Amino acid sequence: MPTLLIVHHTPSPTMQALFEAVLAGARDPELEGVDVVRRAALSATAKDLLDADGVVLGTPANIGYMSGALKHFFDTVYYPSLDSGRGTPFGFYVHGNEGVEGAVSSIVKVAKALSWKQVAEAVTVLGAPGKADLERCRELGGTVAASLL
């Protein structure tokens, strides 16, 4: 059974709502056959990544960059997964109150360096998430999960 790893930094109610929507999409009953594993970015390991077939990343935009927690995850897994992770399907979501461009750019750069394959459009949310934002997060989780089938 393919495994989807959701690595998230969820320090706020807004990030929790986005995470729960991604998780709901990844666990859609129509996607039977995908094991969904979720890990906080500060506790996710290289083994978690190496055991996964796809990844969804979630982070707030902090001072124009991905969270330190997600950066820590990348620092932890980069070399152990550099060769074996090529082609890993991934998607991501970012929340910010003022801007998300730097966070998006930094995630894309690291994923490109790891030779991952983006299979879903990034979900970016500014301010309080609305119904449409939560639905896009749900679709993100479902799309990345479906790419593993």
DSSP file (Angstrom, degrees, kcal/mol; ACC not computed):
  #  RESIDUE AA STRUCTURE BP1 BP2  ACC     N-H-->O    O-->H-N    N-H-->O    O-->H-N    TCO  KAPPA ALPHA  PHI   PSI    X-CA   Y-CA   Z-CA
    1    1 A M              0   0    0      0, 0.0    33,-0.1     0, 0.0    32,-0.1   0.000 360.0 360.0 360.0 129.5    0.0    0.0    0.0
    2    2 A P        -     0   0    0      0, 0.0    33,-2.9     0, 0.0     2,-0.5  -0.343 360.0-139.4 -67.2 150.2    1.5    3.4   -0.9
    3    3 A T  E     -a   35   0A   0     31,-0.2    50,-3.2    48,-0.1    51,-1.2  -0.945   9.1-159.0-118.1 130.4    2.1    5.8    1.9
    4    4 A L  E     -ab  36  54A   0     31,-3.0    33,-3.1    -2,-0.5     2,-0.5  -0.937  11.3-155.1-104.7 124.1    1.5    9.6    1.9
    5    5 A L  E     -ab  37  55A   0     49,-2.7    51,-2.5    -2,-0.5     2,-0.7  -0.883   2.9-161.9-100.8 124.2    3.5   11.5    4.5
    6    6 A I  E     -ab  38  56A   0     31,-3.1    33,-3.0    -2,-0.5     2,-0.6  -0.933   7.1-171.5-106.2 114.5    2.0   14.8    5.6
    7    7 A V  E     +ab  39  57A   0     49,-2.8    51,-2.1    -2,-0.7     2,-0.3  -0.930  18.0 168.8-107.8 120.6    4.7   17.0    7.2
    8    8 A H  E     -ab  40  58A   0     31,-2.1    33,-2.8    -2,-0.6     2,-0.5  -0.954  38.7-151.3-138.2 149.9    3.3   20.1    8.9
    9    9 A H        +     0   0    0     49,-1.7    58,-0.1    -2,-0.3    31,-0.1  -0.976  26.4 175.4-116.2 113.1    4.1   23.0   11.2
   10   10 A T        +     0   0    0     -2,-0.5    49,-0.0     1,-0.1     6,-0.0  -0.662  18.4 147.1-124.8  72.7    0.8   23.8   12.8
   11   11 A P        +     0   0    0      0, 0.0    -1,-0.1     0, 0.0     3,-0.0   0.428  63.2  43.9 -90.1   2.3    1.3   26.5   15.4
   12   12 A S  S  > S-     0   0    0      1,-0.1     4,-2.2     0, 0.0     5,-0.2  -0.934  84.6-108.5-143.3 161.8   -2.1   28.3   15.1
   13   13 A P  H  > S+     0   0    0      0, 0.0     4,-2.2     0, 0.0     5,-0.1   0.861 119.2  55.2 -58.8 -35.1   -5.8   27.6   14.7
   14   14 A T  H  > S+     0   0    0      2,-0.2     4,-2.1     1,-0.2     5,-0.2   0.948 109.2  45.0 -63.6 -48.3   -5.6   28.7   11.1
   15   15 A M  H  > S+     0   0    0      1,-0.2     4,-2.6     2,-0.2    -1,-0.2   0.860 111.0  55.5 -64.5 -33.7   -2.8   26.2   10.3
   16   16 A Q  H  X S+     0   0    0     -4,-2.2     4,-2.7     2,-0.2    -1,-0.2   0.916 107.1  49.4 -63.5 -42.7   -4.8   23.6   12.1
   17   17 A A  H  X S+     0   0    0     -4,-2.2     4,-1.8     2,-0.2    -2,-0.2   0.910 113.0  46.4 -63.5 -42.5   -7.8   24.2    9.9
   18   18 A L  H  X S+     0   0    0     -4,-2.1     4,-2.2     2,-0.2    -2,-0.2   0.921 112.8  50.1 -66.1 -43.1   -5.7   24.0    6.8
   19   19 A F  H  X S+     0   0    0     -4,-2.6     4,-2.8     1,-0.2    -2,-0.2   0.928 109.5  50.8 -59.5 -47.0   -4.0   20.8    8.0
   20   20 A E  H  X S+     0   0    0     -4,-2.7     4,-2.3     1,-0.2    -1,-0.2   0.861 109.6  50.9 -62.3 -35.6   -7.3   19.1    8.9
   21   21 A A  H  X S+     0   0    0     -4,-1.8     4,-2.1     2,-0.2    -1,-0.2   0.918 111.3  47.5 -67.8 -42.7   -8.7   19.9    5.4
   22   22 A V  H  X S+     0   0    0     -4,-2.2     4,-2.4     1,-0.2    -2,-0.2   0.932 112.7  49.8 -60.9 -45.8   -5.6   18.4    3.7
   23   23 A L  H  X S+     0   0    0     -4,-2.8     4,-1.8     1,-0.2    -2,-0.2   0.897 108.8  51.9 -61.2 -42.2   -5.9   15.4    6.0
   24   24 A A  H  < S+     0   0    0     -4,-2.3    -1,-0.2     1,-0.2    -2,-0.2   0.904 111.1  47.9 -61.8 -41.6   -9.6   15.0    5.1
   25   25 A G  H >< S+     0   0    0     -4,-2.1     3,-1.2     1,-0.2    -2,-0.2   0.904 111.3  49.5 -65.8 -41.1   -8.8   15.1    1.4
   26   26 A A  H 3< S+     0   0    0     -4,-2.4    -1,-0.2     1,-0.3    -2,-0.2   0.806 113.7  47.3 -67.6 -28.8   -5.9   12.6    1.7
   27   27 A R  T 3< S+     0   0    0     -4,-1.8    -1,-0.3    -5,-0.2    -2,-0.2   0.194  77.9 146.3 -98.4  16.0   -8.2   10.2    3.7
   28   28 A D    X   -     0   0    0     -3,-1.2     3,-2.5     1,-0.2    -3,-0.1  -0.289  56.1-127.8 -52.9 131.7  -11.2   10.5    1.2
   29   29 A P  G >  S+     0   0    0      0, 0.0     3,-0.8     0, 0.0    -1,-0.2   0.758 107.6  64.7 -57.0 -25.2  -13.0    7.1    1.2
   30   30 A E  G 3  S+     0   0    0      1,-0.3    -2,-0.1     2,-0.0    -3,-0.0   0.644  92.7  64.7 -72.2 -12.7  -12.7    7.1   -2.6
   31   31 A L  G X  S+     0   0    0     -3,-2.5     3,-0.9    -6,-0.1    -1,-0.3  -0.154  73.6 165.0-101.9  38.0   -8.9    6.9   -2.2
   32   32 A E  T <   +     0   0    0     -3,-0.8     3,-0.1     1,-0.2    -4,-0.0  -0.280  55.8  46.2 -55.6 134.1   -8.9    3.5   -0.6
   33   33 A G  T 3  S+     0   0    0      1,-0.3     2,-0.5   -32,-0.1    -1,-0.2   0.484  81.7 107.5 110.1   4.4   -5.5    2.0   -0.6
   34   34 A V    <   -     0   0    0     -3,-0.9     2,-0.5   -33,-0.1    -1,-0.3  -0.970  57.5-146.7-116.3 124.0   -3.3    4.9    0.5
   35   35 A D  E     -a    3   0A   0    -33,-2.9   -31,-3.0    -2,-0.5     2,-0.6  -0.781  15.7-151.8 -86.1 125.3   -1.9    4.9    4.0
   36   36 A V  E     -a    4   0A   0     -2,-0.5     2,-0.4   -33,-0.2   -31,-0.2  -0.890  13.7-175.9-105.9 121.2   -1.7    8.5    5.4
   37   37 A V  E     -a    5   0A   0    -33,-3.1   -31,-3.1    -2,-0.6     2,-0.4  -0.955   6.5-161.9-114.9 131.6    1.0    9.2    7.9
   38   38 A R  E     +a    6   0A   0     -2,-0.4     2,-0.4   -33,-0.2   -31,-0.2  -0.942  10.9 175.8-118.9 137.4    1.2   12.7    9.6
   39   39 A R  E     -a    7   0A   0    -33,-3.0   -31,-2.1    -2,-0.4     2,-0.2  -1.000  33.1-118.5-140.2 135.9    4.2   14.1   11.3
   40   40 A A  E >>  -a    8   0A   0     -2,-0.4     3,-1.9   -33,-0.2     4,-1.6  -0.501  36.4-117.3 -65.3 142.5    4.9   17.5   12.9
   41   41 A A  T 34 S+     0   0    0    -33,-2.8   -32,-0.1     1,-0.3    -1,-0.1   0.817 113.1  54.4 -57.1 -33.5    7.8   19.0   11.1
   42   42 A L  T 34 S+     0   0    0    -34,-0.3    -1,-0.3     1,-0.2   -33,-0.1   0.650 116.1  37.6 -77.5 -12.9   10.0   19.0   14.2
   43   43 A S  T <4 S+     0   0    0     -3,-1.9    -2,-0.2     2,-0.1    -1,-0.2   0.524  87.2 110.9-113.4  -8.0    9.5   15.3   14.7
   44   44 A A     <  -     0   0    0     -4,-1.6     2,-0.2    -5,-0.1    32,-0.1  -0.431  52.9-158.5 -68.3 141.2    9.5   14.0   11.1
   45   45 A T     >  -     0   0    0     -2,-0.1     4,-1.8     1,-0.1     5,-0.1  -0.675  33.1-107.0-118.6 169.6   12.6   11.9   10.3
   46   46 A A  H  > S+     0   0    0     -2,-0.2     4,-3.1     1,-0.2     5,-0.2   0.873 121.5  56.6 -61.5 -37.0   14.5   10.8    7.3
   47   47 A K  H  > S+     0   0    0      2,-0.2     4,-2.1     1,-0.2    -1,-0.2   0.914 103.2  53.6 -61.8 -42.3   13.0    7.3    7.9
   48   48 A D  H  4 S+     0   0    0      1,-0.2     4,-0.5     2,-0.2    -1,-0.2   0.935 113.6  43.0 -55.3 -46.5    9.5    8.7    7.7
   49   49 A L  H >< S+     0   0    0     -4,-1.8     3,-1.2     1,-0.2    -2,-0.2   0.919 112.8  50.8 -67.9 -44.2   10.4   10.3    4.3
   50   50 A L  H 3< S+     0   0    0     -4,-3.1    -1,-0.2     1,-0.3    -2,-0.2   0.791 109.9  51.6 -66.3 -26.6   12.2    7.2    3.0
   51   51 A D  T 3< S+     0   0    0     -4,-2.1    -1,-0.3    -5,-0.2     2,-0.2   0.576  99.1  86.7 -82.6 -10.0    9.2    5.0    3.9
   52   52 A A    <   -     0   0    0     -3,-1.2   -48,-0.2    -4,-0.5     3,-0.1  -0.566  58.8-159.9 -94.8 154.9    6.8    7.4    2.1
   53   53 A D  S    S+     0   0    0    -50,-3.2     2,-0.3     1,-0.3   -49,-0.2   0.555  80.9  10.6-103.1 -15.1    5.8    7.3   -1.6
   54   54 A G  E     -b    4   0A   0    -51,-1.2   -49,-2.7    34,-0.2     2,-0.4  -0.972  67.8-144.1-158.6 163.8    4.6   10.9   -1.6
   55   55 A V  E     -bc   5  90A   0     34,-2.3    36,-1.5    -2,-0.3     2,-0.4  -0.993   8.8-166.2-140.4 140.1    4.6   14.1    0.6
   56   56 A V  E     -bc   6  91A   0    -51,-2.5   -49,-2.8    -2,-0.4     2,-0.4  -0.998  19.1-160.5-119.6 132.3    2.4   17.0    1.5
   57   57 A L  E     -bc   7  92A   0     34,-2.2    36,-2.3    -2,-0.4     2,-0.4  -0.887   6.8-171.3-112.9 142.0    4.1   19.9    3.3
   58   58 A G  E     +bc   8  93A   0    -51,-2.1   -49,-1.7    -2,-0.4    36,-0.2  -0.996  15.4 151.6-136.4 132.9    2.4   22.6    5.3
   59   59 A T  E     - c   0  94A   0     34,-1.9    36,-1.6    -2,-0.4     2,-0.2  -0.998  39.3-120.9-153.5 148.9    3.9   25.7    6.8
   60   60 A P  E     - c   0  95A   0      0, 0.0     2,-0.7     0, 0.0     7,-0.6  -0.595  39.3-111.6 -79.0 158.0    3.1   29.3    7.8
   61   61 A A  E     -F   66   0B   0     34,-3.2     2,-0.6    -2,-0.2    36,-0.3  -0.846  38.1-169.3 -89.6 115.6    5.1   32.0    6.1
   62   62 A N  E >   -F   65   0B   0      3,-3.0     3,-1.0    -2,-0.7    34,-0.0  -0.932  66.4 -23.9-114.5 116.1    7.4   33.4    8.8
   63   63 A I  T 3  S-     0   0    0     -2,-0.6    -1,-0.2     1,-0.3     3,-0.1   0.882 128.3 -49.2  52.2  42.0    9.3   36.6    8.0
   64   64 A G  T 3  S+     0   0    0     35,-0.3     2,-0.3     1,-0.2    -1,-0.3   0.666 125.0  81.4  78.7  17.2    9.0   35.9    4.3
   65   65 A Y  E <  S-F   62   0B   0     -3,-1.0    -3,-3.0    37,-0.2    38,-0.3  -0.910  88.2 -80.1-144.7 168.0   10.3   32.3    4.5
   66   66 A M  E     -F   61   0B   0     36,-0.3    -5,-0.1    -2,-0.3    28,-0.0  -0.292  67.7 -81.7 -62.5 160.5    9.1   28.8    5.4
   67   67 A S     >  -     0   0    0     -7,-0.6     4,-2.3     1,-0.1     5,-0.2  -0.246  33.1-118.1 -62.8 154.2    8.9   28.1    9.1
   68   68 A G  H  > S+     0   0    0      1,-0.2     4,-2.4     2,-0.2     5,-0.1   0.832 115.3  59.7 -60.0 -32.2   12.0   27.1   10.9
   69   69 A A  H  > S+     0   0    0      2,-0.2     4,-2.0     1,-0.2    -1,-0.2   0.923 107.1  43.4 -64.4 -44.6   10.3   23.8   11.7
   70   70 A L  H  > S+     0   0    0      2,-0.2     4,-2.5     1,-0.2    -2,-0.2   0.895 112.7  53.1 -68.9 -37.8    9.9   22.9    8.0
   71   71 A K  H  X S+     0   0    0     -4,-2.3     4,-2.7     1,-0.2    -2,-0.2   0.902 107.2  52.8 -60.7 -40.1   13.4   24.1    7.3
   72   72 A H  H  X S+     0   0    0     -4,-2.4     4,-2.3     2,-0.2    -2,-0.2   0.913 107.3  52.1 -60.7 -43.3   14.6   21.8   10.1
   73   73 A F  H  X S+     0   0    0     -4,-2.0     4,-2.2     2,-0.2     5,-0.2   0.953 110.9  46.7 -57.3 -50.5   12.8   18.9    8.4
   74   74 A F  H  X S+     0   0    0     -4,-2.5     4,-2.0     1,-0.2    -2,-0.2   0.912 111.8  51.0 -59.8 -42.8   14.5   19.6    5.1
   75   75 A D  H  < S+     0   0    0     -4,-2.7     4,-0.4     1,-0.2    -1,-0.2   0.876 112.2  48.1 -61.2 -36.9   17.9   19.9    6.9
   76   76 A T  H  < S+     0   0    0     -4,-2.3    -2,-0.2    -5,-0.2    -1,-0.2   0.862 121.7  31.5 -71.5 -38.0   17.3   16.6    8.6
   77   77 A V  H  X S+     0   0    0     -4,-2.2     4,-1.9    -5,-0.2    -2,-0.2   0.590  92.4  93.9-100.2 -11.3   16.2   14.6    5.5
   78   78 A Y  H  X S+     0   0    0     -4,-2.0     4,-0.8    -5,-0.2     3,-0.3   0.931  93.8  30.0 -54.4 -63.1   18.2   16.3    2.7
   79   79 A Y  H >4 S+     0   0    0     -4,-0.4     3,-0.7     1,-0.2     4,-0.4   0.903 117.9  54.6 -69.9 -40.5   21.2   14.1    2.4
   80   80 A P  H 34 S+     0   0    0      0, 0.0     4,-0.3     0, 0.0    -1,-0.2   0.812 120.9  32.2 -61.9 -26.4   19.7   10.8    3.6
   81   81 A S  H 3X S+     0   0    0     -4,-1.9     4,-2.1    -3,-0.3    -2,-0.2   0.409  87.4 104.5-109.6   2.5   17.0   11.1    0.9
   82   82 A L  T << S+     0   0    0     -4,-0.8    -1,-0.1    -3,-0.7    -3,-0.1   0.880  93.6  25.7 -55.6 -45.2   18.9   12.8   -1.9
   83   83 A D  T >4 S+     0   0    0     -4,-0.4     3,-0.8     1,-0.1    -1,-0.2   0.885 125.5  45.1 -87.7 -41.0   19.4    9.8   -4.1
   84   84 A S  T 34 S+     0   0    0     -4,-0.3    -2,-0.2     1,-0.2    -1,-0.1   0.651 106.4  60.2 -81.6 -13.5   16.5    7.6   -3.1
   85   85 A G  T ><  +     0   0    0     -4,-2.1     3,-2.1    29,-0.1    -1,-0.2   0.391  68.8 135.1 -95.7   4.9   13.8   10.3   -3.1
   86   86 A R  T <  S+     0   0    0     -3,-0.8    30,-0.2     1,-0.3    29,-0.2  -0.274  75.3  15.2 -57.8 132.9   14.1   11.3   -6.8
   87   87 A G  T 3  S+     0   0    0     28,-3.7    -1,-0.3     1,-0.3    29,-0.2   0.490  82.5 161.6  83.8   3.4   10.7   11.8   -8.4
   88   88 A T    <   -     0   0    0     -3,-2.1    29,-2.7    26,-0.2    -1,-0.3  -0.384  40.2-125.6 -59.4 123.6    8.8   11.8   -5.1
   89   89 A P  E     + d   0 117A   0      0, 0.0   -34,-2.3     0, 0.0     2,-0.3  -0.503  42.1 166.5 -70.5 138.5    5.4   13.3   -5.8
   90   90 A F  E     -cd  55 118A   0     27,-2.2    29,-2.4   -36,-0.2    30,-0.8  -0.972  23.7-177.7-149.6 163.9    4.6   16.3   -3.5
   91   91 A G  E     -c   56   0A   0    -36,-1.5   -34,-2.2    -2,-0.3     2,-0.3  -0.930  13.9-161.9-150.0 169.0    2.3   19.2   -2.9
   92   92 A F  E     -c   57   0A   0     -2,-0.3    31,-2.2    28,-0.2     2,-0.3  -0.996  12.1-149.4-156.6 160.2    2.3   22.0   -0.3
   93   93 A Y  E     -ce  58 123A   0    -36,-2.3   -34,-1.9    -2,-0.3     2,-0.4  -0.983  12.8-169.6-132.6 146.0    0.2   24.6    1.4
   94   94 A V  E     -ce  59 124A   0     29,-2.6    31,-2.4    -2,-0.3     2,-0.4  -0.998   4.6-161.9-137.6 135.5    1.4   27.9    3.0
   95   95 A H  E     +ce  60 125A   0    -36,-1.6   -34,-3.2    -2,-0.4     2,-0.3  -0.955  17.5 163.9-116.8 139.0   -0.5   30.4    5.1
   96   96 A G  E     - e   0 126A   0     29,-2.5    31,-2.2    -2,-0.4     4,-0.1  -0.984  36.1-147.1-146.6 158.3    0.6   34.0    5.7
   97   97 A N  S    S+     0   0    0    -36,-0.3     3,-0.1    -2,-0.3    -1,-0.1   0.687 101.9  12.0 -95.4 -22.9   -0.8   37.2    7.0
   98   98 A E  S    S-     0   0    0      1,-0.4     2,-0.3   -37,-0.2    28,-0.1   0.672 130.1 -17.1-124.4 -33.4    1.1   39.5    4.7
   99   99 A G        -     0   0    0    -38,-0.1    -1,-0.4    26,-0.1   -35,-0.3  -0.951  33.6-169.0-173.1 153.3    2.8   37.5    2.0
  100  100 A V     >  +     0   0    0     -2,-0.3     4,-2.7    -4,-0.1     5,-0.2   0.371  60.5 104.2-128.5  -0.9    3.8   33.9    1.1
  101  101 A E  H  > S+     0   0    0      1,-0.2     4,-2.7     2,-0.2     5,-0.2   0.882  83.1  48.1 -57.7 -44.0    6.1   34.4   -1.9
  102  102 A G  H  > S+     0   0    0      2,-0.2     4,-2.3     1,-0.2   -36,-0.3   0.890 113.0  48.3 -65.0 -39.7    9.3   33.8   -0.1
  103  103 A A  H  > S+     0   0    0    -38,-0.3     4,-2.1     2,-0.2   -37,-0.2   0.926 113.1  47.8 -65.6 -44.7    8.0   30.6    1.6
  104  104 A V  H  X S+     0   0    0     -4,-2.7     4,-2.4     1,-0.2    -2,-0.2   0.945 112.8  48.6 -60.8 -48.4    6.7   29.2   -1.7
  105  105 A S  H  X S+     0   0    0     -4,-2.7     4,-2.3    -5,-0.2    -1,-0.2   0.897 110.7  50.3 -60.1 -42.4   10.0   30.0   -3.4
  106  106 A S  H  X S+     0   0    0     -4,-2.3     4,-2.0     2,-0.2    -1,-0.2   0.891 111.1  48.1 -67.0 -38.8   12.1   28.4   -0.7
  107  107 A I  H  X S+     0   0    0     -4,-2.1     4,-2.7     2,-0.2     5,-0.2   0.933 111.9  49.5 -65.7 -45.3   10.0   25.2   -0.7
  108  108 A V  H  X S+     0   0    0     -4,-2.4     4,-2.4     1,-0.2    -2,-0.2   0.902 110.1  51.8 -60.8 -41.4   10.1   24.9   -4.5
  109  109 A K  H  X S+     0   0    0     -4,-2.3     4,-2.1    -5,-0.2    -1,-0.2   0.925 112.6  43.7 -62.5 -45.3   13.9   25.4   -4.5
  110  110 A V  H  X S+     0   0    0     -4,-2.0     4,-1.8     2,-0.2    -2,-0.2   0.928 113.9  50.3 -67.5 -43.8   14.5   22.6   -1.9
  111  111 A A  H  <>S+     0   0    0     -4,-2.7     5,-2.7     1,-0.2     4,-0.4   0.891 110.6  50.4 -61.4 -39.0   12.1   20.3   -3.6
  112  112 A K  H ><5S+     0   0    0     -4,-2.4     3,-1.2    -5,-0.2    -1,-0.2   0.911 107.9  52.5 -64.7 -41.5   13.8   20.9   -6.9
  113  113 A A  H 3<5S+     0   0    0     -4,-2.1    -1,-0.2     1,-0.3    -2,-0.2   0.829 110.6  48.4 -62.6 -31.4   17.2   20.2   -5.3
  114  114 A L  T 3<5S-     0   0    0     -4,-1.8    -1,-0.3    -5,-0.1   -26,-0.2   0.500 113.9-122.8 -83.7  -4.7   15.8   16.9   -4.0
  115  115 A S  T < 5 +     0   0    0     -3,-1.2   -28,-3.7    -4,-0.4    -3,-0.2   0.819  54.1 161.0  63.2  34.9   14.4   16.1   -7.5
  116  116 A W      < -     0   0    0     -5,-2.7     2,-0.5   -30,-0.2    -1,-0.2  -0.435  37.7-126.7 -78.2 161.2   10.8   15.8   -6.2
  117  117 A K  E     -d   89   0A   0    -29,-2.7   -27,-2.2    -2,-0.1     2,-0.6  -0.947  12.7-138.4-114.7 116.9    7.9   16.1   -8.7
  118  118 A Q  E     +d   90   0A   0     -2,-0.5   -27,-0.2   -29,-0.2     3,-0.1  -0.633  25.8 173.6 -76.1 119.6    5.2   18.7   -7.8
  119  119 A V        +     0   0    0    -29,-2.4     2,-0.3    -2,-0.6   -28,-0.2   0.411  61.5  41.0-109.0  -0.9    1.9   17.0   -8.6
  120  120 A A  S    S-     0   0    0    -30,-0.8   -28,-0.2    24,-0.0    -1,-0.1  -0.997  88.9-101.1-146.5 146.1   -0.5   19.6   -7.3
  121  121 A E        -     0   0    0     -2,-0.3   -29,-0.1     1,-0.1    -2,-0.1  -0.390  49.0-101.3 -63.7 140.5   -0.6   23.4   -7.4
  122  122 A A        -     0   0    0    -31,-0.1     2,-0.6    -2,-0.1   -29,-0.2  -0.355  29.6-136.0 -61.7 141.0    0.5   25.0   -4.2
  123  123 A V  E     -e   93   0A   0    -31,-2.2   -29,-2.6    -3,-0.1     2,-0.4  -0.912  24.8-175.9-101.1 119.2   -2.3   26.3   -2.0
  124  124 A T  E     -e   94   0A   0     -2,-0.6     2,-0.4   -31,-0.2   -29,-0.2  -0.954   3.0-171.6-117.7 136.6   -1.5   29.7   -0.6
  125  125 A V  E     -e   95   0A   0    -31,-2.4   -29,-2.5    -2,-0.4     2,-0.5  -0.992   7.6-162.1-131.4 128.0   -3.8   31.4    1.9
  126  126 A L  E     -e   96   0A   0     -2,-0.4   -29,-0.2   -31,-0.2   -31,-0.0  -0.937  62.9 -21.4-108.5 129.7   -3.6   35.0    3.1
  127  127 A G  S    S-     0   0    0    -31,-2.2   -31,-0.1    -2,-0.5   -29,-0.1  -0.301 119.6  -0.1  73.2-158.5   -5.4   35.9    6.3
  128  128 A A  S    S-     0   0    0      1,-0.1     2,-0.2   -31,-0.1    -2,-0.1  -0.433  82.0-116.9 -67.0 132.4   -8.3   33.9    7.6
  129  129 A P        -     0   0    0      0, 0.0     2,-0.1     0, 0.0    -1,-0.1  -0.491  28.6-156.5 -73.8 138.7   -9.1   30.9    5.4
  130  130 A G     >  -     0   0    0     -2,-0.2     4,-2.2     1,-0.0     5,-0.2  -0.413  38.4 -87.0 -99.6-177.9  -12.5   30.8    3.8
  131  131 A K  H  > S+     0   0    0      1,-0.2     4,-2.3     2,-0.2     5,-0.2   0.891 128.1  53.2 -57.1 -42.0  -14.5   27.9    2.5
  132  132 A A  H  > S+     0   0    0      1,-0.2     4,-2.2     2,-0.2    -1,-0.2   0.879 108.0  50.8 -64.4 -37.6  -12.8   28.0   -0.9
  133  133 A D  H  > S+     0   0    0      2,-0.2     4,-2.0     1,-0.2    -1,-0.2   0.925 111.1  47.6 -65.3 -44.3   -9.4   27.9    0.8
  134  134 A L  H  X S+     0   0    0     -4,-2.2     4,-2.3     1,-0.2    -2,-0.2   0.876 111.1  51.6 -65.3 -36.9  -10.3   24.9    2.9
  135  135 A E  H  X S+     0   0    0     -4,-2.3     4,-2.7     2,-0.2    -1,-0.2   0.899 107.5  52.4 -67.0 -39.3  -11.7   23.2   -0.2
  136  136 A R  H  X S+     0   0    0     -4,-2.2     4,-2.1     2,-0.2    -2,-0.2   0.883 109.9  49.5 -63.1 -36.6   -8.5   23.8   -2.1
  137  137 A C  H  X S+     0   0    0     -4,-2.0     4,-2.3     2,-0.2    -2,-0.2   0.904 109.8  50.8 -67.3 -40.6   -6.5   22.2    0.8
  138  138 A R  H  X S+     0   0    0     -4,-2.3     4,-2.3     1,-0.2    -2,-0.2   0.931 111.3  48.2 -60.5 -45.1   -8.9   19.2    0.8
  139  139 A E  H  X S+     0   0    0     -4,-2.7     4,-3.1     2,-0.2     5,-0.2   0.876 107.8  56.4 -62.9 -38.0   -8.3   18.9   -3.0
  140  140 A L  H  X S+     0   0    0     -4,-2.1     4,-2.4     2,-0.2     5,-0.3   0.956 109.1  44.9 -58.3 -52.1   -4.5   19.2   -2.4
  141  141 A G  H  X S+     0   0    0     -4,-2.3     4,-2.0     1,-0.2    -2,-0.2   0.907 116.3  47.0 -59.1 -42.8   -4.5   16.2    0.0
  142  142 A G  H  X S+     0   0    0     -4,-2.3     4,-2.8    -5,-0.2    -1,-0.2   0.887 111.4  50.6 -67.0 -40.0   -6.7   14.2   -2.3
  143  143 A T  H  X S+     0   0    0     -4,-3.1     4,-1.7     2,-0.2    -2,-0.2   0.932 112.4  44.5 -66.3 -45.8   -4.7   15.0   -5.4
  144  144 A V  H  < S+     0   0    0     -4,-2.4     4,-0.4    -5,-0.2    -1,-0.2   0.917 115.5  48.8 -66.5 -41.1   -1.4   14.0   -3.9
  145  145 A A  H >< S+     0   0    0     -4,-2.0     3,-1.6    -5,-0.3     4,-0.4   0.931 110.5  50.9 -61.8 -45.5   -2.9   10.9   -2.4
  146  146 A A  H >< S+     0   0    0     -4,-2.8     3,-1.4     1,-0.3    -1,-0.2   0.811  98.9  65.9 -63.7 -29.6   -4.5    9.9   -5.7
  147  147 A S  T 3< S+     0   0    0     -4,-1.7    -1,-0.3     1,-0.3    -2,-0.2   0.681  96.6  57.9 -65.9 -15.4   -1.2   10.4   -7.5
  148  148 A L  T <         0   0    0     -3,-1.6    -1,-0.3    -4,-0.4    -2,-0.2   0.596 360.0 360.0 -89.3 -12.1    0.1    7.4   -5.5
  149  149 A L    <         0   0    0     -3,-1.4    -1,-0.2    -4,-0.4    -2,-0.2   0.459 360.0 360.0 -85.1 360.0   -2.5    5.0   -6.8
